[in-house]
Amino acid sequence: MRVPVELGYVDRLRFAVREYGESGLAARSAHLLHTGEGESALIEFLGGKAAHGVIDGSWPRYWAQAWGARVLETYWVAAAANAVIAGLRHPEWRVRMACARVCAVQQLDCSDDLAALVTDQSWRVRDAAAWALGRVGSAEHALGMRPLLDDPEEKVRARAQAAIAELASRLDRPTAELLATQTATKRSGIATDDAATDDAATEPSAAVGDDR
């Protein structure tokens, strides 16, 4: 089978769906994420021209794992959830970020696992974790995201504001109330300033594509 590696990502996925079907592609991608192992054609569909580096061993296998996770944003099977949640603890930041994005898109119930990524060394992981927590987190996770409002990376600060606002909207509670809960418990209800929302982008950048 000749894989059209010269095509863009979306077009390659269309060819992959023709070959495997949507659920088949999702299942294979989850296996790739979990094990780092997959047939050469699948890796070429997902990685394009960069796939040859993984296949010949000149690139580390975590690239294929990150590509496998990326597919699961678009094509999904419930059986992939365990691989995605496990990927949140992967030693490579690209895999952690990709899995956090999947948690946001598929709204997986793993908010405590995501909360652990709020202090990740990679700002891209912190960004993706905040996005996901805004979608699936609970009130306690707003407090966990509070330090991100002062993150060194501007994009993370904006993401945290948007995520906390989304969390407040889902829970039907004022943003200031969520952020003041811990203070109120310890200091008799002293509230902090409301973290205003802005027009931050709704998705963090996906730096797991074809290029290093």
C-alpha positions as CSV (number, residue, x, y, z in Angstrom):
1,M,0.0,0.0,0.0
2,R,1.3,3.4,-0.9
3,V,0.6,6.0,1.8
4,P,0.3,9.6,0.4
5,V,2.8,11.1,2.9
6,E,3.1,14.2,0.8
7,L,-0.4,15.3,1.7
8,G,-1.4,17.4,4.7
9,Y,-2.6,15.9,7.9
10,V,-6.4,16.1,7.3
11,D,-6.1,14.6,3.9
12,R,-3.9,11.8,5.2
13,L,-6.5,11.0,7.8
14,R,-9.2,10.7,5.1
15,F,-7.1,8.1,3.4
16,A,-6.5,6.3,6.7
17,V,-10.3,6.2,7.3
18,R,-10.8,4.7,3.9
19,E,-8.3,2.0,4.8
20,Y,-9.3,1.2,8.4
21,G,-12.7,2.8,9.0
22,E,-13.2,5.4,11.7
23,S,-13.4,3.0,14.6
24,G,-10.5,0.9,13.3
25,L,-8.3,4.0,12.9
26,A,-9.2,5.1,16.5
27,A,-8.5,1.6,17.9
28,R,-5.1,1.4,16.1
29,S,-4.2,4.9,17.2
30,A,-5.0,4.1,20.8
31,H,-2.8,1.0,20.6
32,L,0.0,3.1,19.0
33,L,-0.3,5.6,21.9
34,H,-0.2,2.9,24.5
35,T,2.6,0.8,23.1
36,G,4.5,2.9,20.6
37,E,4.1,0.1,18.2
38,G,2.1,0.1,15.0
39,E,2.3,-0.9,11.4
40,S,4.4,1.2,9.1
41,A,1.4,2.3,7.0
42,L,-0.4,3.6,10.0
43,I,2.6,5.6,11.2
44,E,2.9,7.1,7.7
45,F,-0.7,8.1,7.6
46,L,-0.3,9.9,11.0
47,G,3.2,11.3,10.7
48,G,3.5,12.0,7.0
49,K,7.0,12.6,5.7
50,A,8.3,12.6,9.3
51,A,7.1,9.0,9.8
52,H,10.2,7.5,8.2
53,G,12.4,8.8,11.0
54,V,10.3,6.8,13.5
55,I,10.1,3.7,11.3
56,D,13.9,3.6,10.7
57,G,14.7,4.4,14.3
58,S,16.3,7.8,13.9
59,W,13.4,9.5,15.7
60,P,12.2,8.3,19.1
61,R,9.0,6.3,19.3
62,Y,7.3,8.9,21.4
63,W,6.6,10.8,18.2
64,A,4.4,8.0,17.0
65,Q,2.7,7.9,20.4
66,A,1.9,11.6,20.2
67,W,0.6,11.2,16.7
68,G,-1.6,8.3,17.9
69,A,-3.1,10.5,20.6
70,R,-3.7,13.4,18.1
71,V,-5.9,11.2,16.0
72,L,-8.2,10.5,19.0
73,E,-9.2,14.2,19.1
74,T,-11.1,13.4,15.8
75,Y,-11.8,9.7,15.8
76,W,-12.8,8.0,19.1
77,V,-13.6,4.7,20.6
78,A,-14.4,4.3,24.3
79,A,-11.7,1.7,24.7
80,A,-9.1,4.3,24.1
81,A,-9.8,6.1,27.4
82,N,-7.3,4.1,29.4
83,A,-4.5,4.7,27.0
84,V,-5.2,8.4,27.0
85,I,-5.3,8.7,30.8
86,A,-2.1,6.7,31.1
87,G,-0.5,9.0,28.5
88,L,-1.0,11.9,30.9
89,R,1.9,10.5,32.9
90,H,4.2,9.8,29.9
91,P,7.8,11.1,30.4
92,E,7.7,13.0,27.1
93,W,5.8,16.4,27.1
94,R,4.4,16.0,23.6
95,V,2.6,12.9,24.6
96,R,1.2,14.4,27.8
97,M,0.1,17.5,25.9
98,A,-1.6,15.5,23.2
99,C,-3.4,13.3,25.8
100,A,-4.6,16.4,27.7
101,R,-6.0,17.8,24.5
102,V,-7.9,14.5,23.9
103,C,-9.3,14.7,27.5
104,A,-10.6,18.2,26.6
105,V,-12.1,17.2,23.3
106,Q,-13.6,13.9,24.4
107,Q,-14.4,15.3,27.9
108,L,-12.9,12.3,29.8
109,D,-13.6,12.0,33.5
110,C,-10.0,12.2,34.7
111,S,-9.9,15.7,36.3
112,D,-7.5,14.6,39.1
113,D,-5.0,13.3,36.6
114,L,-5.3,16.5,34.7
115,A,-4.9,18.6,37.8
116,A,-1.4,17.0,38.3
117,L,-0.3,18.6,35.0
118,V,-1.0,22.2,36.2
119,T,2.5,22.3,37.5
120,D,4.1,20.6,34.5
121,Q,7.5,21.9,33.4
122,S,6.2,22.4,29.8
123,W,3.9,25.4,29.3
124,R,2.2,23.6,26.5
125,V,1.2,20.8,28.8
126,R,0.0,23.3,31.4
127,D,-2.0,25.1,28.7
128,A,-3.7,21.9,27.5
129,A,-4.4,20.7,31.1
130,A,-6.1,24.0,31.9
131,W,-8.3,23.8,28.8
132,A,-9.3,20.3,29.7
133,L,-10.0,21.2,33.4
134,G,-12.3,24.0,32.2
135,R,-14.4,21.3,30.4
136,V,-14.3,18.5,32.9
137,G,-13.1,19.8,36.3
138,S,-14.9,20.6,39.5
139,A,-14.9,23.6,41.8
140,E,-11.7,22.4,43.6
141,H,-9.9,22.5,40.3
142,A,-10.5,26.2,39.9
143,L,-8.3,26.7,43.0
144,G,-5.7,24.4,41.4
145,M,-5.6,26.5,38.3
146,R,-5.3,29.8,40.3
147,P,-1.4,29.8,40.1
148,L,-1.7,29.7,36.3
149,L,-3.1,33.2,36.3
150,D,0.4,34.3,37.1
151,D,2.2,31.8,34.8
152,P,5.3,33.1,33.1
153,E,3.8,32.2,29.7
154,E,1.2,34.6,28.5
155,K,-0.8,32.0,26.6
156,V,-1.1,29.9,29.8
157,R,-2.4,32.9,31.8
158,A,-5.0,33.6,29.1
159,R,-6.0,29.9,29.0
160,A,-6.3,29.8,32.8
161,Q,-8.7,32.8,32.8
162,A,-10.8,31.2,30.1
163,A,-10.8,27.8,31.7
164,I,-11.8,29.1,35.1
165,A,-14.6,31.2,33.5
166,E,-15.8,28.1,31.7
167,L,-15.7,26.1,34.9
168,A,-17.7,28.8,36.7
169,S,-20.3,28.8,33.9
170,R,-20.7,25.0,33.9
171,L,-21.1,24.9,37.7
172,D,-23.3,28.1,37.6
173,R,-21.2,29.8,40.3
174,P,-19.4,33.2,40.2
175,T,-15.8,33.0,39.2
176,A,-14.7,35.0,42.3
177,E,-16.6,32.5,44.5
178,L,-14.7,29.6,43.1
179,L,-11.4,31.3,43.5
180,A,-12.2,32.5,47.0
181,T,-13.4,29.1,48.4
182,Q,-10.1,28.2,50.0
183,T,-9.6,31.7,51.4
184,A,-13.1,31.7,52.7
185,T,-12.5,28.4,54.6
186,K,-9.3,29.6,56.2
187,R,-10.1,33.3,56.7
188,S,-13.8,33.7,57.2
189,G,-15.0,34.4,53.7
190,I,-12.6,37.0,52.4
191,A,-13.1,37.0,48.6
192,T,-10.5,37.6,45.9
193,D,-11.0,39.7,42.7
194,D,-12.9,38.0,39.9
195,A,-10.7,36.6,37.2
196,A,-12.2,38.3,34.1
197,T,-12.7,36.3,31.0
198,D,-11.2,37.3,27.7
199,D,-11.3,36.2,24.1
200,A,-8.5,33.7,24.5
201,A,-8.5,31.0,21.9
202,T,-10.6,27.9,22.8
203,E,-7.8,25.4,22.0
204,P,-4.1,25.2,22.8
205,S,-1.7,24.8,20.0
206,A,-1.0,21.2,18.9
207,A,2.7,20.9,18.6
208,V,2.7,17.2,17.8
209,G,2.5,17.4,14.0
210,D,4.9,16.5,11.3
211,D,7.8,18.8,12.3
212,R,10.2,18.6,15.1
